[in-house]
């Protein structure tokens, strides 16, 4: 870190200059990383209590017990990754933030809902019972005020508390849009710790909120459903996700949203950190990967066409560029796991 010299007391303007520099300096927030690795259930319990509000927390395990947790982020946006060979149970309180979790391996129950592997599930606001058994899971926490603000901008209502469709498990294009956001957010958050610009952290949290709101149906508290028509960006997102398998252009998206192409480009860059067409391509690629990994795919060409790629060779090339392997390799590995 570079330190500025202390102003010379003999220079009457030095202090004013330093103050002006401090006023002009960008506001920052500190991104931290906390890593816990242990074979002791008591240490694991203490680590969980440091990162989440859990009542009646119980951590148990046998001779093979291991626990590893990595928490990276700021009060606005946090990513948490946990693996454990034992059992964790208790009553978690998520009133302070919007939290969404996805189970990677093992068994998990949140508020009576058995979690599917590889699907994001939202914690309800307030307290709920959770239990995790021999598991790996990831979790994202987003500042609740930011989520409410982004929802209001997208839905055309005043910012305020939200209700989410209970026990909703996204699939298809909304699920792919969720993973597209997670990949972008994680790449930046996990690569840098220390002081980061507050404005950029707010942008990342807003992008995370947009991905969450795309994946989980929601509406202002007091309404029975999401009745309010979306804003122009919401219309653009809806059009893209409903036409994943169709040949569409940026002009088609702009027309559907009632926006100019320039306005659409600017809005998508602000909300998603990508142009509308790059967003569409990212969702298509992740949908293709989901289907290839499912074990139900019959041929790469069928999957490519289903998600809007008409040129198989071009699809294979950008798929390998994105995921580090050819789509046929993904399909072959999936068939081994799902004979």
TORTOR-527475 format. One record per residue (C-alpha): residue in one letter; y, x, z. Coordinates in nm, 4 decimals, padded with zeros to 6 digits, always signed. Each point is the difference from the previous one (the first is absolute). Layout:
BEGIN
MARVEX	a	Y	X	Z
...
REM end
This chain:
BEGIN
MARVEX	x	+00.0000	+00.0000	+00.0000
MARVEX	x	+00.3469	+00.1304	-00.0879
MARVEX	x	+00.2607	-00.0135	+00.2788
MARVEX	x	+00.3718	-00.0136	-00.0748
MARVEX	x	+00.2173	+00.2477	+00.1863
MARVEX	x	+00.2096	-00.1247	+00.2880
MARVEX	x	+00.3643	-00.0577	-00.1059
MARVEX	x	+00.2364	+00.2814	+00.0967
MARVEX	x	+00.2215	-00.1178	+00.2876
MARVEX	x	+00.2889	+00.1964	-00.1499
MARVEX	x	-00.0073	-00.2134	-00.3154
MARVEX	x	+00.1602	-00.3373	+00.0790
MARVEX	x	-00.1523	-00.1605	-00.3097
MARVEX	x	-00.3528	+00.1305	+00.0516
MARVEX	x	-00.1074	-00.2734	+00.2389
MARVEX	x	+00.1319	-00.2746	-00.2299
MARVEX	x	-00.1848	+00.1551	-00.2936
MARVEX	x	-00.3272	+00.0107	+00.1926
MARVEX	x	+00.0451	-00.3597	+00.1143
MARVEX	x	+00.0607	-00.1096	-00.3588
MARVEX	x	-00.3158	+00.1807	-00.1106
MARVEX	x	-00.2001	-00.1714	+00.2747
MARVEX	x	+00.1397	-00.3388	-00.0999
MARVEX	x	-00.0982	+00.0636	-00.3603
MARVEX	x	-00.3506	+00.1223	+00.0884
MARVEX	x	-00.2734	-00.2461	-00.0972
MARVEX	x	-00.1512	-00.1962	+00.2878
MARVEX	x	-00.3602	+00.0954	+00.0678
MARVEX	x	-00.3027	-00.1267	+00.1843
MARVEX	x	-00.2830	+00.2148	+00.1348
MARVEX	x	-00.3424	-00.0392	-00.1560
MARVEX	x	-00.2722	+00.1255	+00.2312
MARVEX	x	-00.3722	+00.0605	-00.0274
MARVEX	x	-00.2303	-00.0444	+00.2983
MARVEX	x	-00.3620	+00.1118	-00.0345
MARVEX	x	-00.2722	-00.0600	+00.2587
MARVEX	x	-00.3562	+00.1337	-00.0327
MARVEX	x	-00.2352	-00.0418	+00.2933
MARVEX	x	-00.3531	-00.0678	+00.1200
MARVEX	x	+00.1282	-00.1452	+00.3258
MARVEX	x	+00.0345	-00.3802	+00.0191
MARVEX	x	+00.2728	+00.0291	+00.2648
MARVEX	x	+00.2122	+00.2219	-00.2265
MARVEX	x	-00.0575	-00.2392	-00.2902
MARVEX	x	+00.1079	-00.2923	+00.2159
MARVEX	x	+00.3198	+00.1773	+00.1016
MARVEX	x	+00.0776	+00.0858	-00.3632
MARVEX	x	-00.0335	-00.3644	-00.1053
MARVEX	x	+00.2253	-00.1123	+00.2837
MARVEX	x	+00.2661	+00.2452	-00.1198
MARVEX	x	+00.0036	-00.1445	-00.3521
MARVEX	x	-00.0587	-00.3737	+00.0587
MARVEX	x	+00.0566	-00.2647	+00.2651
MARVEX	x	-00.3531	-00.0959	+00.1036
MARVEX	x	-00.0994	-00.1884	+00.3153
MARVEX	x	-00.3448	+00.0309	+00.1518
MARVEX	x	-00.0809	+00.2945	-00.2270
MARVEX	x	-00.3612	+00.1170	+00.0197
MARVEX	x	-00.1351	+00.3003	-00.1908
MARVEX	x	-00.3733	+00.0695	+00.0210
MARVEX	x	-00.2469	+00.2258	-00.1760
MARVEX	x	-00.3178	+00.1988	+00.0282
MARVEX	x	-00.0776	+00.3689	-00.0165
MARVEX	x	+00.1140	+00.0125	-00.3616
MARVEX	x	+00.3447	-00.1439	+00.0822
MARVEX	x	+00.2878	+00.1362	-00.2078
MARVEX	x	+00.3516	-00.1327	-00.0438
MARVEX	x	+00.2693	+00.1102	-00.2421
MARVEX	x	+00.3400	-00.1611	-00.0523
MARVEX	x	+00.2969	+00.1118	-00.2089
MARVEX	x	+00.3291	-00.1834	+00.0325
MARVEX	x	+00.2831	+00.0897	-00.2394
MARVEX	x	+00.3356	-00.1724	-00.0313
MARVEX	x	+00.3200	-00.1258	+00.1544
MARVEX	x	+00.0917	-00.3163	+00.1916
MARVEX	x	+00.0635	-00.1633	-00.3408
MARVEX	x	-00.3283	+00.0840	-00.1718
MARVEX	x	-00.3221	+00.1519	+00.1295
MARVEX	x	-00.3407	+00.0807	-00.1440
MARVEX	x	-00.2950	+00.0321	+00.2348
MARVEX	x	-00.3517	+00.1188	-00.0816
MARVEX	x	-00.2803	-00.0267	+00.2573
MARVEX	x	-00.3704	+00.0807	+00.0020
MARVEX	x	-00.2359	-00.0467	+00.2939
MARVEX	x	-00.3752	+00.0024	+00.0581
MARVEX	x	+00.0296	-00.2260	+00.3055
MARVEX	x	+00.1421	-00.3436	+00.0784
MARVEX	x	+00.3646	-00.0877	+00.0616
MARVEX	x	+00.0926	-00.3445	+00.1329
MARVEX	x	+00.2979	-00.1657	+00.1647
MARVEX	x	+00.2949	-00.2333	-00.0518
MARVEX	x	+00.2607	+00.1435	-00.2347
MARVEX	x	+00.3627	-00.1132	-00.0099
MARVEX	x	+00.1805	+00.0499	-00.3333
MARVEX	x	+00.3209	-00.1887	+00.0790
MARVEX	x	+00.2199	+00.3037	-00.0621
MARVEX	x	-00.1030	+00.0612	-00.3630
MARVEX	x	-00.1886	-00.1418	-00.2952
MARVEX	x	-00.3425	+00.1667	+00.0010
MARVEX	x	-00.2622	-00.0161	-00.2721
MARVEX	x	-00.3403	+00.1681	+00.0290
MARVEX	x	-00.2819	+00.0807	-00.2389
MARVEX	x	-00.3501	+00.0955	+00.1062
MARVEX	x	-00.1564	+00.2842	-00.1977
MARVEX	x	-00.3415	+00.0176	+00.1681
MARVEX	x	-00.1691	-00.1578	+00.3004
MARVEX	x	+00.0588	-00.3369	+00.1627
MARVEX	x	+00.3255	-00.1607	+00.1121
MARVEX	x	+00.1054	-00.3360	+00.1422
MARVEX	x	+00.3658	-00.1007	+00.0359
MARVEX	x	+00.0821	-00.3316	+00.1653
MARVEX	x	-00.3498	-00.1276	-00.0708
MARVEX	x	+00.0140	+00.0982	-00.3688
MARVEX	x	-00.2642	+00.2458	-00.1204
MARVEX	x	+00.1803	+00.2472	-00.2216
MARVEX	x	-00.1297	+00.0687	-00.3501
MARVEX	x	-00.0304	+00.3632	-00.1034
MARVEX	x	+00.2914	+00.1282	-00.2059
MARVEX	x	+00.2259	-00.3065	+00.0245
MARVEX	x	+00.3344	-00.0119	+00.1828
MARVEX	x	+00.0195	-00.2591	+00.2783
MARVEX	x	+00.3193	-00.0843	+00.1867
MARVEX	x	+00.0170	-00.0035	+00.3784
MARVEX	x	+00.1500	-00.3234	+00.1263
MARVEX	x	+00.3197	+00.0293	+00.2022
MARVEX	x	-00.0666	+00.0116	+00.3726
MARVEX	x	-00.3274	+00.0700	+00.1747
MARVEX	x	-00.3505	-00.0130	-00.1414
MARVEX	x	-00.3393	+00.1389	+00.0878
MARVEX	x	-00.1313	+00.2893	-00.2074
MARVEX	x	-00.3276	+00.1895	-00.0076
MARVEX	x	-00.0933	+00.3002	-00.2140
MARVEX	x	-00.3516	+00.1491	-00.0184
MARVEX	x	-00.0861	+00.3385	-00.1560
MARVEX	x	+00.2908	-00.0283	-00.2366
MARVEX	x	+00.2581	+00.1572	-00.2241
MARVEX	x	+00.3204	-00.1975	-00.0509
MARVEX	x	+00.3564	+00.0414	-00.1174
MARVEX	x	+00.3011	-00.1927	+00.1212
MARVEX	x	+00.3613	-00.0364	-00.1109
MARVEX	x	+00.2826	-00.1127	+00.2279
MARVEX	x	+00.3292	-00.1166	-00.1518
MARVEX	x	+00.3152	-00.0850	+00.1903
MARVEX	x	+00.0011	-00.3800	+00.0379
MARVEX	x	+00.3726	-00.0359	-00.0754
MARVEX	x	-00.0398	+00.1842	-00.3295
MARVEX	x	-00.2939	-00.2208	-00.1018
MARVEX	x	+00.2004	-00.3122	+00.0827
MARVEX	x	+00.3015	+00.1272	-00.1950
MARVEX	x	-00.2085	+00.0841	-00.3085
MARVEX	x	-00.1758	-00.3382	+00.0204
MARVEX	x	+00.3364	-00.1770	+00.0141
MARVEX	x	+00.1273	+00.1895	-00.3042
MARVEX	x	-00.3170	-00.0808	-00.1953
MARVEX	x	-00.0254	-00.3622	+00.1106
MARVEX	x	+00.3638	-00.1034	-00.0057
MARVEX	x	+00.0202	-00.1017	+00.3669
MARVEX	x	+00.1802	+00.1285	+00.3064
MARVEX	x	-00.1656	+00.2904	+00.1862
MARVEX	x	-00.2109	-00.1140	+00.2922
MARVEX	x	-00.3525	-00.0188	+00.1421
MARVEX	x	-00.2822	-00.0384	-00.2501
MARVEX	x	-00.3350	-00.1694	-00.0037
MARVEX	x	-00.2866	+00.1475	-00.2004
MARVEX	x	-00.3029	-00.1746	-00.1413
MARVEX	x	-00.2618	+00.0412	+00.2745
MARVEX	x	-00.2980	+00.2250	-00.0664
MARVEX	x	+00.1078	+00.0586	-00.3594
MARVEX	x	-00.1937	+00.2700	-00.1843
MARVEX	x	+00.1700	+00.0975	-00.3283
MARVEX	x	-00.1969	+00.0610	-00.3167
MARVEX	x	+00.0573	+00.0636	-00.3682
MARVEX	x	+00.3483	+00.0983	-00.1150
MARVEX	x	+00.1750	-00.0490	+00.3396
MARVEX	x	-00.2582	+00.2291	+00.1591
MARVEX	x	+00.0569	+00.2621	-00.2700
MARVEX	x	+00.3763	-00.0300	+00.0522
MARVEX	x	-00.0548	+00.0621	+00.3714
MARVEX	x	-00.1980	+00.3184	-00.0656
MARVEX	x	+00.2597	+00.1180	-00.2502
MARVEX	x	+00.2620	-00.0234	+00.2731
MARVEX	x	-00.2228	+00.1722	+00.2579
MARVEX	x	-00.0647	+00.2939	-00.2332
MARVEX	x	+00.3714	+00.0503	-00.0634
MARVEX	x	+00.1029	-00.0381	+00.3638
MARVEX	x	-00.2773	+00.2209	+00.1374
MARVEX	x	+00.0720	+00.2816	-00.2464
MARVEX	x	+00.3533	+00.0357	+00.1338
MARVEX	x	-00.0552	-00.0750	+00.3686
MARVEX	x	-00.2994	+00.2275	+00.0455
MARVEX	x	+00.1637	+00.2919	-00.1807
MARVEX	x	+00.3090	+00.0370	+00.2202
MARVEX	x	+00.0755	-00.0029	+00.3702
MARVEX	x	+00.3166	+00.0804	+00.1908
MARVEX	x	+00.3464	-00.1387	-00.0699
MARVEX	x	+00.0083	-00.2227	-00.3084
MARVEX	x	+00.2920	-00.2010	-00.1410
MARVEX	x	+00.0252	-00.3356	+00.1723
MARVEX	x	+00.1027	-00.1701	-00.3244
MARVEX	x	-00.3144	+00.1248	-00.1746
MARVEX	x	-00.2195	-00.1079	+00.2912
MARVEX	x	+00.1492	-00.3481	-00.0239
MARVEX	x	-00.0773	-00.0011	-00.3728
MARVEX	x	-00.3610	+00.0963	+00.0678
MARVEX	x	-00.0325	-00.2684	+00.2673
MARVEX	x	+00.1471	-00.2573	-00.2397
MARVEX	x	-00.2467	+00.1055	-00.2714
MARVEX	x	-00.2848	-00.0335	+00.2507
MARVEX	x	+00.1306	-00.3441	+00.0960
MARVEX	x	+00.0125	-00.1064	-00.3650
MARVEX	x	-00.3618	+00.1073	-00.0491
MARVEX	x	-00.1089	-00.1869	+00.3104
MARVEX	x	+00.1898	-00.3147	-00.1020
MARVEX	x	-00.1573	+00.0130	-00.3458
MARVEX	x	-00.3473	+00.0178	+00.1543
MARVEX	x	+00.0335	-00.2576	+00.2804
MARVEX	x	+00.1419	-00.3528	-00.0542
MARVEX	x	+00.2883	-00.0660	+00.2393
MARVEX	x	+00.2879	-00.2357	+00.0745
MARVEX	x	+00.2770	-00.0454	+00.2590
MARVEX	x	-00.1142	-00.1284	+00.3371
MARVEX	x	+00.0272	-00.3785	+00.0093
MARVEX	x	-00.1074	-00.0631	-00.3581
MARVEX	x	-00.3484	-00.1138	-00.0914
MARVEX	x	-00.0396	+00.2396	-00.2913
MARVEX	x	+00.1835	+00.2347	-00.2371
MARVEX	x	+00.1886	-00.2777	-00.1763
MARVEX	x	+00.3216	+00.1852	-00.0804
MARVEX	x	+00.0032	+00.1405	-00.3559
MARVEX	x	+00.0105	+00.3807	-00.0102
MARVEX	x	+00.2989	+00.2049	-00.1017
MARVEX	x	+00.0181	+00.1667	-00.3400
MARVEX	x	-00.1946	+00.3070	+00.1158
MARVEX	x	-00.2624	-00.2288	+00.1497
MARVEX	x	-00.0293	-00.1847	-00.3302
MARVEX	x	-00.0415	+00.3302	-00.1804
MARVEX	x	-00.2760	+00.1118	+00.2385
MARVEX	x	-00.1767	-00.3347	-00.0301
MARVEX	x	+00.0155	+00.0144	-00.3796
MARVEX	x	-00.1424	+00.3529	-00.0050
MARVEX	x	-00.2839	-00.0775	+00.2411
MARVEX	x	-00.0906	-00.3195	-00.1858
MARVEX	x	-00.0083	+00.1788	-00.3364
MARVEX	x	-00.1882	+00.3181	+00.0882
MARVEX	x	-00.2447	-00.0476	-00.2857
MARVEX	x	+00.2616	-00.1014	-00.2585
MARVEX	x	+00.2146	+00.2075	-00.2337
MARVEX	x	+00.3486	-00.0310	+00.1468
MARVEX	x	+00.3200	+00.1970	-00.0436
MARVEX	x	+00.2932	+00.0740	+00.2259
MARVEX	x	+00.1926	-00.2657	-00.1956
MARVEX	x	-00.2674	-00.2576	+00.0863
MARVEX	x	+00.0325	+00.0853	+00.3688
MARVEX	x	+00.3788	-00.0101	-00.0110
MARVEX	x	-00.0046	-00.3398	-00.1726
MARVEX	x	-00.2409	-00.1401	+00.2576
MARVEX	x	+00.2217	+00.1282	+00.2820
MARVEX	x	+00.3247	-00.1173	-00.1588
MARVEX	x	+00.1396	+00.3522	+00.0088
MARVEX	x	+00.1297	+00.2564	-00.2421
MARVEX	x	-00.2331	+00.2879	-00.0744
MARVEX	x	+00.2427	+00.2404	+00.1661
MARVEX	x	+00.0227	-00.2193	+00.3100
MARVEX	x	-00.3780	-00.0298	+00.0130
MARVEX	x	-00.0453	+00.3765	-00.0305
MARVEX	x	+00.2523	+00.0633	+00.2767
MARVEX	x	-00.1529	-00.2609	+00.2322
MARVEX	x	-00.3554	+00.1312	-00.0445
MARVEX	x	+00.1084	+00.3568	+00.0558
MARVEX	x	+00.1691	-00.1066	+00.3221
MARVEX	x	-00.2847	-00.2197	+00.1273
MARVEX	x	-00.3089	+00.1818	-00.1285
MARVEX	x	+00.1211	+00.3472	-00.0884
MARVEX	x	-00.1277	-00.0517	-00.3555
MARVEX	x	+00.0975	-00.1678	-00.3260
MARVEX	x	-00.1554	-00.3436	-00.0712
MARVEX	x	-00.2357	+00.1460	-00.2606
MARVEX	x	-00.1097	+00.2867	+00.2255
MARVEX	x	-00.0552	-00.2544	+00.2781
MARVEX	x	-00.2105	-00.2087	-00.2409
MARVEX	x	-00.2003	+00.3049	-00.1059
MARVEX	x	-00.0597	+00.1017	+00.3621
MARVEX	x	-00.1264	-00.3456	+00.0937
MARVEX	x	-00.2257	-00.0081	-00.3072
MARVEX	x	-00.1513	+00.3386	+00.0836
MARVEX	x	-00.0684	-00.0945	+00.3600
MARVEX	x	-00.1517	-00.3337	-00.1055
MARVEX	x	-00.2251	+00.1884	-00.2389
MARVEX	x	-00.1044	+00.2394	+00.2764
MARVEX	x	-00.0727	-00.2892	+00.2377
MARVEX	x	-00.2245	-00.1626	-00.2568
MARVEX	x	-00.1749	+00.3237	-00.0924
MARVEX	x	-00.0656	+00.0791	+00.3670
MARVEX	x	-00.1315	-00.3490	+00.0734
MARVEX	x	-00.3365	+00.0724	-00.1578
MARVEX	x	+00.0198	-00.3191	-00.2066
MARVEX	x	+00.1542	+00.1493	-00.3131
MARVEX	x	-00.2173	+00.0132	-00.3105
MARVEX	x	+00.2056	+00.2345	-00.2186
MARVEX	x	+00.3228	+00.1965	+00.0166
MARVEX	x	+00.1248	-00.1608	-00.3200
MARVEX	x	-00.0365	-00.3497	+00.1488
MARVEX	x	+00.2029	+00.0979	+00.3062
MARVEX	x	+00.2678	+00.1720	-00.2076
MARVEX	x	+00.0522	-00.3074	-00.2164
MARVEX	x	-00.0026	-00.2335	+00.3009
MARVEX	x	+00.2977	+00.1793	+00.1546
MARVEX	x	+00.1994	+00.0348	-00.3194
MARVEX	x	-00.0989	+00.3382	-00.1471
MARVEX	x	-00.0959	-00.0447	-00.3659
MARVEX	x	-00.0534	+00.3684	-00.0861
MARVEX	x	-00.3039	+00.1331	+00.1890
MARVEX	x	+00.0760	+00.3677	-00.0618
MARVEX	x	+00.3573	-00.0339	+00.1252
MARVEX	x	-00.1211	-00.1946	+00.3031
MARVEX	x	-00.2524	+00.2708	+00.0876
MARVEX	x	+00.2667	+00.2681	-00.0290
MARVEX	x	+00.2585	-00.1615	+00.2280
MARVEX	x	-00.2755	-00.1072	+00.2410
MARVEX	x	-00.1152	+00.3615	+00.0346
MARVEX	x	+00.3611	+00.1130	+00.0393
MARVEX	x	+00.0504	-00.2523	+00.2809
MARVEX	x	-00.3314	+00.0277	+00.1888
MARVEX	x	-00.1386	+00.3405	-00.0951
MARVEX	x	-00.3133	-00.1345	-00.1688
MARVEX	x	-00.0967	-00.1994	-00.3059
MARVEX	x	-00.0614	-00.3736	+00.0417
MARVEX	x	-00.3613	+00.0470	-00.1038
MARVEX	x	-00.0431	+00.2376	+00.2967
MARVEX	x	+00.1357	-00.2645	+00.2369
MARVEX	x	-00.2389	-00.2571	-00.1468
MARVEX	x	-00.2958	+00.2385	+00.0230
MARVEX	x	+00.0715	+00.0751	+00.3676
MARVEX	x	+00.0382	-00.3697	+00.0778
MARVEX	x	-00.3375	-00.0783	-00.1542
MARVEX	x	-00.1604	+00.2579	+00.2298
MARVEX	x	+00.1525	-00.1715	+00.3045
MARVEX	x	-00.0675	-00.3528	-00.1302
MARVEX	x	-00.3359	+00.0256	-00.1798
REM end
